Amino acid sequence: MNTLTDRYLAATLRSVPTPRREEIASELRASIEDMIEDRAGSGQDATVAEREVLTELGNPDLLAARYADRRLQLIGPTYYLVWLRLLKLLLSLVPAIVGTVVAVVDVADGKGFGAIGSGIGVAIQVALQIAFWLTLTFALIERFKPISGLPDWTVDQLPDVPAHRNISLVDTIASVVMLVATIGYLPLQHFQSWVHEPDGGNIPILDPTLWSFWLPALIVVLLATAVFEIVKYRIGHWSWRLFGVKAVLSLAFSLPLIWLALSDRLLNPALGDRLSWLAEGDNRNTLGAVIAVGTAVILVWDLIDTTTKTRRQVAGA
């Protein structure tokens, strides 16, 4: 009949290297018997003593890992911080970019607002894939690659004291959401707008010929602006370099929009078939001028506001 000690030894030895099993079995059995005898010598029942000794020794798999000098962890302290830093970096950028691209493509294919769900679903899948494969890679490195090549920690690696963050997370989220919504609307209006033909067909608001160059170009600028907003938040404060990038992106979007509006190339000419007041050239020119002036006002106001924030934060640095 197998005793608790026999069962404990069998459970322990199955996880240790074969060449060391006999040595470990003899050493561990002798230790267990000695501890049981000590307790029995103090008047404790041998059966109770055996159970308490094995309980104190703990999980046999953990004990086997100590004998085999084997880590019971996916990623140990040597690589943990590198893994965590890389994981955070990838999860903060890749899923959002891939999800946005998928949503824009689905909108262009005519899926409407359902494209938002597709983009979110793909972003979640990408995040899970990144977490799984990155963790697996580091786990394999932890198991099979000798620990070498990692620099020792020095005081020079201490980060600076965090400065006061002047970029609001709420403002950043609002800006990115507005940019993504604008990107989504540009292809969406081509398939579903508020103006329809007599037979129910859709009439795009913007001239469909703009898809040959201008609308894709504006979408690229909007995507770059969304990335800029995220980078700006990570930096935490305005600088003249950031101001320059912001100014370039604002001009890259606003100037083409103003030119298209003033040259009567922005709106779909077919709108005049359903909106009689747009059929008249003067009214179209007036609407184009209103769009151009409104865009110019927003551009100037944004540049002035950004200049003020940059000057204030640079002076206070």
ZATIGU-222829 format. One record per residue (C-alpha): residue number from 1; chain; x, y, z. Coordinates in Angstrom, 1 decimal. Layout:
NUM;A;X;Y;Z
...
This chain:
1;A;0.0;0.0;0.0
2;A;1.4;3.4;-1.0
3;A;1.8;5.8;1.9
4;A;1.3;9.6;1.7
5;A;5.1;9.8;1.6
6;A;5.4;7.5;-1.4
7;A;2.7;9.4;-3.2
8;A;4.4;12.7;-2.4
9;A;7.8;11.4;-3.7
10;A;6.2;10.1;-6.9
11;A;4.5;13.4;-7.5
12;A;7.8;15.3;-6.9
13;A;10.1;13.0;-8.9
14;A;8.0;13.1;-12.1
15;A;9.1;16.7;-12.6
16;A;12.8;16.4;-11.9
17;A;15.6;15.4;-14.4
18;A;15.9;11.6;-14.7
19;A;19.6;11.5;-13.8
20;A;18.9;13.1;-10.4
21;A;15.8;11.2;-9.4
22;A;17.5;8.6;-7.3
23;A;19.6;11.1;-5.5
24;A;16.7;13.4;-4.8
25;A;14.4;10.5;-3.8
26;A;16.9;9.3;-1.2
27;A;17.5;12.8;0.1
28;A;13.9;13.8;0.3
29;A;12.7;10.5;1.8
30;A;15.3;10.8;4.5
31;A;14.3;14.4;5.3
32;A;10.7;13.5;5.5
33;A;11.3;10.5;7.8
34;A;13.5;12.6;10.1
35;A;10.9;15.3;10.4
36;A;8.2;12.7;11.1
37;A;10.3;11.0;13.8
38;A;11.0;14.4;15.5
39;A;7.3;15.0;15.7
40;A;6.5;11.5;16.8
41;A;9.2;11.7;19.4
42;A;7.3;14.7;20.9
43;A;4.2;12.5;21.4
44;A;2.4;13.3;18.1
45;A;0.7;10.5;16.2
46;A;2.9;9.3;13.3
47;A;0.0;9.5;10.7
48;A;-0.9;13.0;11.8
49;A;2.8;14.0;11.8
50;A;3.3;12.6;8.3
51;A;0.4;14.7;7.0
52;A;1.6;17.8;8.7
53;A;5.2;17.4;7.4
54;A;4.0;16.9;3.8
55;A;1.7;19.9;4.1
56;A;4.6;22.1;5.3
57;A;6.7;20.9;2.4
58;A;4.0;22.2;0.1
59;A;3.0;21.5;-3.5
60;A;5.3;18.8;-4.9
61;A;5.5;20.6;-8.3
62;A;6.9;23.7;-6.6
63;A;9.4;21.5;-4.7
64;A;10.5;19.7;-7.9
65;A;11.0;23.1;-9.5
66;A;13.4;24.1;-6.7
67;A;15.3;20.9;-7.0
68;A;15.6;21.3;-10.8
69;A;16.4;25.0;-10.5
70;A;13.5;25.7;-12.9
71;A;11.5;29.0;-12.9
72;A;7.7;28.6;-12.6
73;A;6.8;31.7;-14.4
74;A;6.3;32.9;-18.0
75;A;8.6;35.9;-17.8
76;A;11.1;36.4;-14.9
77;A;12.4;39.7;-13.6
78;A;15.3;39.7;-16.0
79;A;13.1;40.4;-19.0
80;A;9.9;41.5;-17.4
81;A;10.5;45.3;-17.6
82;A;11.6;45.0;-21.3
83;A;8.4;43.0;-22.1
84;A;6.1;45.4;-20.2
85;A;7.6;48.5;-21.9
86;A;7.3;47.0;-25.4
87;A;3.8;45.6;-24.7
88;A;2.6;49.1;-23.6
89;A;4.1;50.7;-26.7
90;A;2.6;48.3;-29.1
91;A;-0.8;48.3;-27.5
92;A;-0.9;52.1;-27.4
93;A;-0.5;52.4;-31.2
94;A;-1.0;49.3;-33.4
95;A;-4.6;48.3;-32.5
96;A;-5.9;51.8;-32.9
97;A;-4.2;52.3;-36.2
98;A;-5.3;49.0;-37.6
99;A;-8.9;49.4;-36.3
100;A;-9.2;52.9;-37.9
101;A;-7.9;51.7;-41.2
102;A;-10.3;48.7;-41.2
103;A;-13.2;51.0;-40.3
104;A;-12.4;53.5;-43.1
105;A;-12.1;50.6;-45.7
106;A;-15.4;49.2;-44.5
107;A;-17.1;52.6;-44.8
108;A;-15.8;52.9;-48.3
109;A;-17.3;49.5;-49.1
110;A;-20.7;50.8;-48.0
111;A;-21.1;49.2;-44.6
112;A;-22.1;52.5;-43.0
113;A;-22.0;52.8;-39.2
114;A;-21.5;49.0;-38.9
115;A;-17.9;49.8;-39.9
116;A;-17.3;51.2;-36.4
117;A;-18.1;47.8;-34.9
118;A;-15.8;46.1;-37.4
119;A;-13.0;48.5;-36.6
120;A;-13.4;48.0;-32.8
121;A;-13.5;44.2;-33.2
122;A;-10.4;44.1;-35.3
123;A;-8.6;46.4;-32.9
124;A;-9.4;44.0;-30.0
125;A;-8.2;41.0;-32.0
126;A;-5.0;42.8;-32.9
127;A;-4.4;43.7;-29.2
128;A;-5.0;40.1;-28.1
129;A;-2.6;38.8;-30.8
130;A;0.1;41.3;-29.8
131;A;-0.2;40.3;-26.2
132;A;-0.1;36.6;-26.9
133;A;2.7;36.5;-29.4
134;A;4.9;39.0;-27.5
135;A;4.4;37.1;-24.3
136;A;5.2;33.8;-25.9
137;A;8.3;35.2;-27.5
138;A;9.6;36.5;-24.2
139;A;8.6;33.3;-22.4
140;A;10.7;31.2;-24.9
141;A;13.6;33.6;-24.5
142;A;13.3;33.2;-20.7
143;A;13.4;29.4;-21.0
144;A;16.0;28.7;-23.6
145;A;18.3;31.7;-24.1
146;A;21.1;32.3;-21.6
147;A;20.8;35.6;-19.8
148;A;23.4;37.8;-21.5
149;A;23.7;41.1;-23.2
150;A;21.3;43.0;-20.9
151;A;23.1;46.0;-19.5
152;A;23.3;46.4;-15.7
153;A;21.2;49.1;-14.1
154;A;22.9;52.4;-13.2
155;A;21.7;55.6;-11.6
156;A;22.0;57.2;-15.0
157;A;18.9;55.4;-16.1
158;A;16.8;57.2;-13.5
159;A;14.1;59.2;-15.2
160;A;13.7;62.9;-14.7
161;A;11.1;64.1;-12.2
162;A;7.8;64.2;-14.2
163;A;6.9;67.7;-15.3
164;A;3.4;69.1;-14.9
165;A;1.3;67.8;-17.8
166;A;-0.2;70.6;-19.8
167;A;-1.9;68.4;-22.4
168;A;-5.3;67.2;-21.2
169;A;-6.3;63.6;-21.8
170;A;-9.9;64.6;-22.3
171;A;-8.9;67.2;-24.9
172;A;-6.8;64.6;-26.7
173;A;-9.5;62.0;-26.8
174;A;-12.0;64.5;-28.0
175;A;-9.7;65.6;-30.8
176;A;-8.9;62.1;-31.9
177;A;-12.6;61.1;-31.9
178;A;-13.5;64.2;-34.0
179;A;-10.7;63.4;-36.5
180;A;-11.7;59.7;-36.7
181;A;-15.4;60.8;-37.2
182;A;-14.4;63.2;-40.0
183;A;-12.3;60.4;-41.7
184;A;-15.3;58.1;-41.4
185;A;-17.7;60.7;-42.8
186;A;-15.7;61.4;-46.0
187;A;-16.4;57.9;-47.5
188;A;-19.7;57.5;-45.7
189;A;-21.3;60.5;-47.4
190;A;-20.5;58.9;-50.8
191;A;-22.8;56.0;-50.0
192;A;-25.3;57.6;-47.6
193;A;-26.0;61.3;-47.4
194;A;-29.1;63.4;-46.6
195;A;-29.8;64.2;-50.2
196;A;-31.4;61.5;-52.4
197;A;-32.4;61.1;-56.0
198;A;-36.2;60.7;-56.9
199;A;-35.8;57.0;-57.0
200;A;-34.1;56.9;-53.6
201;A;-30.5;56.8;-54.8
202;A;-27.8;58.5;-52.8
203;A;-26.3;61.9;-53.9
204;A;-22.9;62.4;-52.4
205;A;-22.3;65.9;-50.8
206;A;-18.8;66.1;-52.1
207;A;-17.8;65.9;-55.7
208;A;-17.0;62.2;-56.4
209;A;-14.2;63.2;-58.7
210;A;-12.3;64.3;-55.6
211;A;-11.6;60.6;-54.8
212;A;-9.0;60.6;-57.6
213;A;-6.7;62.6;-55.4
214;A;-7.9;65.2;-53.0
215;A;-10.1;63.2;-50.6
216;A;-7.5;60.4;-50.1
217;A;-4.9;63.2;-49.5
218;A;-7.1;64.9;-46.9
219;A;-7.7;61.5;-45.2
220;A;-3.9;61.0;-45.0
221;A;-3.5;64.5;-43.4
222;A;-6.3;63.7;-40.9
223;A;-4.7;60.4;-39.9
224;A;-1.4;62.2;-39.5
225;A;-3.1;64.8;-37.3
226;A;-4.6;62.0;-35.1
227;A;-1.2;60.5;-34.6
228;A;0.2;63.9;-33.8
229;A;-2.5;64.4;-31.1
230;A;-1.4;61.1;-29.5
231;A;2.3;62.0;-29.7
232;A;1.6;65.5;-28.3
233;A;-0.2;63.9;-25.3
234;A;2.7;61.5;-24.6
235;A;5.1;64.4;-24.6
236;A;2.9;66.3;-22.2
237;A;3.5;69.9;-23.2
238;A;3.7;72.2;-26.2
239;A;7.1;73.1;-27.8
240;A;7.9;75.2;-30.9
241;A;8.7;72.0;-32.8
242;A;5.3;70.6;-32.0
243;A;3.8;74.0;-33.0
244;A;5.6;73.8;-36.4
245;A;4.2;70.3;-37.1
246;A;0.7;71.4;-36.0
247;A;0.9;74.4;-38.3
248;A;2.0;72.3;-41.3
249;A;-0.8;69.8;-40.7
250;A;-3.4;72.5;-40.3
251;A;-2.3;74.3;-43.5
252;A;-2.1;71.0;-45.4
253;A;-5.8;70.4;-44.6
254;A;-7.2;73.9;-44.7
255;A;-5.6;75.4;-47.8
256;A;-6.8;72.7;-50.2
257;A;-10.2;72.9;-48.7
258;A;-10.3;76.6;-49.2
259;A;-9.1;76.3;-52.8
260;A;-11.6;73.6;-53.6
261;A;-14.5;75.6;-52.1
262;A;-13.5;78.9;-53.9
263;A;-13.0;77.1;-57.3
264;A;-16.4;75.4;-57.1
265;A;-14.8;71.9;-57.0
266;A;-15.8;70.8;-53.5
267;A;-19.5;70.2;-53.7
268;A;-21.2;67.6;-56.0
269;A;-22.7;69.4;-59.0
270;A;-25.5;66.8;-58.9
271;A;-26.8;68.5;-55.7
272;A;-28.3;71.2;-57.9
273;A;-30.7;68.7;-59.4
274;A;-32.4;68.2;-56.0
275;A;-31.6;71.5;-54.3
276;A;-32.8;74.2;-56.6
277;A;-31.1;77.1;-54.8
278;A;-27.7;75.4;-55.6
279;A;-28.5;75.2;-59.3
280;A;-27.8;79.0;-59.5
281;A;-24.1;79.8;-60.0
282;A;-24.3;82.8;-57.6
283;A;-25.6;80.7;-54.8
284;A;-23.0;78.0;-55.3
285;A;-20.3;80.7;-55.3
286;A;-21.7;82.2;-52.1
287;A;-21.8;78.9;-50.4
288;A;-18.2;78.1;-51.5
289;A;-17.1;81.5;-50.1
290;A;-18.8;80.8;-46.8
291;A;-17.1;77.5;-46.5
292;A;-13.7;79.0;-47.4
293;A;-14.1;81.9;-45.0
294;A;-15.2;79.6;-42.2
295;A;-12.3;77.3;-42.8
296;A;-9.9;80.3;-42.8
297;A;-11.3;81.7;-39.6
298;A;-10.9;78.3;-37.8
299;A;-7.4;78.0;-39.2
300;A;-6.3;81.4;-38.0
301;A;-8.0;81.0;-34.6
302;A;-6.3;77.6;-34.1
303;A;-2.9;78.9;-35.0
304;A;-3.3;81.9;-32.6
305;A;-4.5;79.7;-29.8
306;A;-1.6;77.2;-30.4
307;A;0.9;80.0;-30.5
308;A;-0.4;81.4;-27.2
309;A;-0.2;78.0;-25.5
310;A;3.3;77.3;-26.9
311;A;4.7;80.6;-25.8
312;A;3.2;80.3;-22.3
313;A;4.4;76.7;-21.8
314;A;7.9;77.3;-23.3
315;A;8.3;80.4;-21.1
316;A;7.3;78.5;-18.0
317;A;9.5;75.5;-18.7
